[in-house]
């Protein structure tokens, strides 16, 4: 037996605040009506990389395009970030010809690969609204 440790009571009154909070059940998320109503109304995009090991084709980056309505995802491999403009044009031509609708809004983080003068001019020419979100930095 150890000397100097106070004797604790086994019986106590009520429940402590920490125990009560720990047993609380989380409430479900509220319904969010910001989802688009039709295909190509809103496209989410992001660039990832550089990846530590290059692919067999020498690619170190990839760009994703996700349709908000259908959640369909397109992924394009890139050798470097300056190919985003080229891949966005390729994606735009592919989906607009396939679906016979125009992309209305492109949502992306404020990364430099989306904000080049060349791409901004392309958005205006194509009538695409751009929405910026804050980048995620864990």
C-alpha positions in Angstrom: 0.0 0.0 0.0 1.2 3.5 -0.8 1.3 6.1 1.9 0.0 9.7 1.4 -2.7 9.0 -1.3 -6.1 10.3 -0.1 -8.9 7.8 0.2 -11.5 8.3 -2.5 -15.2 7.8 -2.0 -16.8 5.2 -4.3 -20.2 6.8 -4.0 -20.8 10.3 -5.5 -23.7 12.6 -6.2 -24.9 13.0 -9.8 -22.7 12.9 -12.9 -19.7 15.2 -13.5 -19.9 17.8 -16.3 -17.2 16.1 -18.4 -18.9 12.7 -18.2 -22.2 14.3 -19.3 -20.7 16.1 -22.3 -18.8 13.0 -23.3 -22.1 11.0 -23.5 -23.9 13.7 -25.6 -25.0 12.5 -29.0 -24.0 14.8 -32.0 -26.9 16.3 -33.8 -27.1 15.6 -37.5 -26.0 18.1 -40.0 -28.6 20.5 -41.2 -29.8 20.0 -44.8 -27.8 22.0 -47.2 -29.6 23.2 -50.3 -26.5 24.6 -52.1 -26.1 21.6 -54.3 -26.5 22.3 -58.0 -29.8 21.5 -59.8 -28.4 20.2 -63.1 -25.3 18.6 -64.6 -22.4 21.1 -65.3 -24.0 23.9 -63.2 -21.1 23.7 -60.8 -17.7 22.0 -61.2 -15.3 21.6 -58.3 -11.6 21.4 -59.2 -8.3 21.0 -57.4 -4.7 20.3 -58.3 -2.7 17.8 -56.2 1.1 17.5 -56.1 4.0 17.2 -56.4 3.8 13.5 -55.7 7.0 12.0 -54.3 7.3 9.3 -57.0 6.6 10.2 -60.6 4.3 8.0 -62.6 5.6 5.8 -65.4 4.8 8.7 -67.8 6.7 11.2 -65.6 3.7 12.9 -64.1 4.0 14.4 -60.6 0.6 16.2 -60.4 -3.1 15.6 -61.1 -6.1 17.8 -61.5 -9.6 16.7 -60.6 -12.9 18.0 -62.0 -16.0 17.0 -60.0 -19.6 17.7 -61.1 -21.6 18.9 -58.1 -24.9 17.5 -59.3 -23.9 14.0 -60.4 -20.6 13.7 -58.4 -18.9 12.3 -61.5 -15.2 12.8 -61.3 -12.6 13.3 -64.0 -8.9 13.0 -63.2 -6.1 14.2 -65.5 -2.4 13.5 -64.9 0.0 16.4 -65.3 3.8 16.7 -65.6 3.7 20.1 -64.0 1.1 22.7 -62.8 1.2 24.9 -65.8 -0.7 22.3 -67.8 -3.9 23.0 -65.8 -5.2 25.4 -68.5 -4.6 22.8 -71.2 -6.4 20.1 -69.3 -9.3 22.4 -68.3 -9.9 23.1 -72.0 -9.7 19.4 -72.8 -12.2 18.6 -70.0 -14.6 21.5 -71.0 -14.7 20.4 -74.7 -15.2 16.7 -73.7 -18.1 17.2 -71.3 -19.9 20.0 -73.1 -19.9 18.0 -76.4 -21.0 14.8 -74.5 -23.8 16.4 -72.5 -24.7 19.3 -74.8 -24.7 21.8 -71.9 -22.2 24.5 -70.9 -20.2 24.7 -67.7 -21.7 27.5 -65.7 -19.5 27.8 -62.6 -16.0 26.5 -61.7 -15.1 26.4 -58.0 -11.5 26.1 -57.0 -9.1 27.2 -54.3 -7.1 30.4 -54.8 -4.1 28.6 -56.2 -2.0 30.2 -58.9 -2.7 27.5 -61.4 -6.3 28.7 -61.7 -5.7 32.4 -61.6 -3.4 32.9 -64.6 -4.3 35.8 -66.9 -4.7 33.2 -69.7 -7.3 31.2 -67.7 -9.2 34.3 -66.5 -9.6 35.4 -70.1 -10.8 32.0 -71.0 -13.4 32.0 -68.2 -14.7 35.3 -69.5 -14.8 34.2 -73.1 -16.6 31.0 -72.2 -19.0 32.6 -69.9 -17.9 30.6 -66.9 -18.4 32.1 -63.4 -15.5 31.4 -61.1 -15.9 30.8 -57.3 -12.9 30.9 -55.0 -12.7 28.9 -51.8 -10.0 29.0 -49.2 -7.4 26.3 -49.6 -7.2 23.5 -47.0 -3.9 23.5 -45.1 -3.8 20.8 -42.5 
